[in-house]
Amino acid sequence: MTTPTPSNIGKPRATTLPGASSSAIGTLRVVSLVSGLYDALIGLAMLCGRDLLVALFGVPPPVPPIHADLNGLFALAVALGYTMPYRDPVHYRPYLWLMGPLLKGAGAVLFLGDYLIRSSPASYLIFAAGDGTLALVTLWALRRR
């Protein structure tokens, strides 16, 4: 493992996976970047733009607000975690499996289920679509060689 120095902090690491093309590694980096930005935007919106989200989605504000605060914090932590597979997609493939197909896939299913069973607002299906798309794209990228 490379020791962090001021000159290499934040730079992608050149790593390889047996049988994986450099294109597949690059795809995992792009997926990490897009997923991280997606989660960061959601987290920031939940923490700093709650009034806008309430108005856009036509829902009442969360009661108590701490629930949205914690979800926003969680989303920001997940977003920050995507910096690891961005820098070293080979070493941090398990993070991509966990946060992509597993977490985002399960999130998409829960959003869809909540809409169908508990009649949550149709606007929530935007999150089902976003999470579901990222889950499938991440799965495709992880299986690519």
C-alpha positions as CSV (number, residue, x, y, z in Angstrom):
1,M,0.0,0.0,0.0
2,T,1.3,3.5,-0.9
3,T,2.0,5.7,2.1
4,P,0.1,9.0,1.8
5,T,2.3,12.0,1.1
6,P,1.2,15.5,0.1
7,S,2.0,14.7,-3.5
8,N,-0.2,11.6,-3.8
9,I,-3.2,12.3,-1.6
10,G,-6.4,12.3,-3.6
11,K,-4.8,10.9,-6.8
12,P,-6.2,7.7,-8.3
13,R,-4.0,4.7,-7.7
14,A,-2.8,2.6,-10.6
15,T,-4.1,-0.8,-9.6
16,T,-5.0,-3.8,-11.6
17,L,-7.4,-6.8,-11.3
18,P,-6.3,-10.0,-12.9
19,G,-8.3,-10.3,-16.1
20,A,-9.7,-6.8,-15.9
21,S,-9.1,-4.2,-18.6
22,S,-8.0,-0.7,-17.8
23,S,-11.4,0.3,-19.4
24,A,-13.2,-1.7,-16.7
25,I,-11.2,-0.1,-14.0
26,G,-11.9,3.3,-15.5
27,T,-15.6,2.5,-15.6
28,L,-15.6,1.7,-11.9
29,R,-14.0,5.1,-11.2
30,V,-16.7,6.8,-13.1
31,V,-19.4,4.9,-11.3
32,S,-17.7,5.8,-8.0
33,L,-17.6,9.5,-8.9
34,V,-21.3,9.6,-10.1
35,S,-22.6,7.6,-7.1
36,G,-20.6,9.8,-4.7
37,L,-22.0,13.0,-6.3
38,Y,-25.5,11.6,-6.2
39,D,-25.3,10.8,-2.5
40,A,-23.6,14.1,-1.7
41,L,-26.3,16.1,-3.4
42,I,-29.0,14.1,-1.6
43,G,-27.3,14.5,1.8
44,L,-26.7,18.2,1.3
45,A,-30.3,18.7,0.2
46,M,-31.6,16.9,3.3
47,L,-29.4,18.9,5.6
48,C,-29.4,22.3,4.0
49,G,-32.3,22.4,1.5
50,R,-35.1,20.7,3.4
51,D,-37.6,23.4,2.7
52,L,-37.0,23.1,-1.0
53,L,-37.3,19.3,-0.9
54,V,-40.6,19.6,1.0
55,A,-42.0,22.0,-1.6
56,L,-40.7,20.0,-4.6
57,F,-42.1,16.7,-3.4
58,G,-45.3,18.1,-1.9
59,V,-44.8,16.4,1.5
60,P,-44.9,17.6,5.1
61,P,-41.6,18.4,6.8
62,P,-40.1,15.5,8.7
63,V,-41.2,15.2,12.4
64,P,-38.9,15.3,14.3
65,P,-36.4,16.9,11.9
66,I,-33.6,14.8,13.4
67,H,-34.7,11.9,11.1
68,A,-33.9,13.9,8.0
69,D,-30.7,15.2,9.6
70,L,-29.5,11.7,10.2
71,N,-30.4,10.5,6.7
72,G,-28.6,13.5,5.3
73,L,-25.5,12.7,7.4
74,F,-25.7,9.0,6.3
75,A,-25.9,10.0,2.7
76,L,-22.8,12.3,3.1
77,A,-20.9,9.5,4.8
78,V,-21.7,7.1,1.9
79,A,-20.7,9.8,-0.6
80,L,-17.4,10.4,1.2
81,G,-16.8,6.6,1.2
82,Y,-17.0,6.6,-2.6
83,T,-13.6,8.4,-2.7
84,M,-12.0,5.1,-1.7
85,P,-13.1,3.1,-4.8
86,Y,-12.6,6.2,-6.9
87,R,-8.9,6.1,-5.9
88,D,-8.5,2.4,-5.9
89,P,-11.4,0.5,-7.5
90,V,-9.7,-2.8,-7.3
91,H,-9.0,-2.7,-3.6
92,Y,-12.4,-1.2,-2.7
93,R,-14.6,-3.4,-4.9
94,P,-16.5,-4.7,-1.8
95,Y,-17.5,-1.1,-1.0
96,L,-19.0,-0.8,-4.5
97,W,-20.9,-4.1,-4.1
98,L,-22.2,-3.0,-0.7
99,M,-23.2,0.5,-1.6
100,G,-24.3,-0.1,-5.2
101,P,-26.2,-3.3,-5.9
102,L,-27.0,-4.0,-2.2
103,L,-27.8,-0.6,-0.6
104,K,-29.0,1.3,-3.6
105,G,-30.8,-1.8,-5.0
106,A,-32.6,-2.4,-1.7
107,G,-33.4,1.3,-1.4
108,A,-35.0,1.3,-4.9
109,V,-37.1,-1.8,-3.8
110,L,-38.1,-0.1,-0.6
111,F,-39.1,3.2,-2.3
112,L,-41.2,1.2,-4.8
113,G,-42.8,-1.0,-2.2
114,D,-43.6,2.0,0.0
115,Y,-45.3,3.7,-2.9
116,L,-47.3,0.5,-3.8
117,I,-48.2,-0.6,-0.2
118,R,-48.4,2.6,1.9
119,S,-49.2,5.1,-0.9
120,S,-46.2,7.3,-0.4
121,P,-46.1,10.2,-2.9
122,A,-45.4,9.3,-6.5
123,S,-42.6,11.9,-6.4
124,Y,-40.6,9.4,-4.3
125,L,-40.3,7.2,-7.3
126,I,-37.6,9.6,-8.5
127,F,-35.4,8.1,-5.8
128,A,-36.5,4.6,-6.7
129,A,-35.4,5.3,-10.3
130,G,-32.1,7.0,-9.3
131,D,-31.1,4.3,-6.7
132,G,-32.2,1.5,-9.0
133,T,-30.3,2.9,-12.0
134,L,-27.1,3.3,-10.0
135,A,-27.5,-0.1,-8.5
136,L,-27.8,-1.7,-12.0
137,V,-25.0,0.4,-13.5
138,T,-22.7,-0.5,-10.6
139,L,-23.6,-4.2,-10.9
140,W,-22.8,-4.0,-14.7
141,A,-19.5,-2.3,-14.0
142,L,-18.5,-4.7,-11.3
143,R,-19.2,-7.7,-13.5
144,R,-17.4,-6.2,-16.5
145,R,-13.9,-7.5,-17.3
